[in-house]
Amino acid sequence: MRIGEIAALVGVTTRAVRHYHHVGLLPEPERRPNGYRAYTVRDAVLLARVRRLTELGLGLDEVRDVLADDAGRELAEVLEELDADLARQEAELAERRRRLAVLLAAGPGDGEPVSPALAALLAKAPPTHSPAAAKDREHLTLLDATGAAGEELYAVLGQLAADPAVLALYERLDELADAPADDPRIGPLAEAMVAAVPAVALAAIPADGPVVPGFGEALLAEYAPAQAEVVRRVMAAFTGRGPA
């Protein structure tokens, strides 16, 4: 193969091929008597490997380290790994398309980029204009995006989402929007919220809580003083400590 042919086969530009030669990622092949480089299938596999690694976000120095680990392996082994990489890409693309289909089916303004498990959980919640309930939905969406919460927790929270008593707790939390941080309603509401969570749900909550570093403090900042105190007490009851 000539340089234009190998570039077209792998899906890169001839300029990229020459650059990879220049930085030592792709060895210069032997030239034919007419002066053209003669690329082999192994060269194409190596070039495809470089492209794949750079698409994953690796810098050229990192790519060089990975390729050094591949040195000496049989062509069939490298091809099998490339095939496995493509299979992973296909699975990731299929999952993205499934999530996109959920958004498209929901209609304009109704869908959110959440996992299917969280979408199923949110679908169980009754309609409400509660600001506190809306905040909880946003927080779950954020945790879902970071991967800090999982399907097991969503599954056990499903029974809470459909419980009218939980909506009443949100409404009680809404009533504290203008209350001071020492309002006498804080303690009873926090206790009621903790009591509303079944034991199976508590068992699904990780020991450190379903949070990422700094999330707890950021969450509390979203609430008015009395509301934040309720949430703080609930978080402490679930995790055995204050916010992360």
Disulfide bonds with the S-S distance in Angstrom:
none
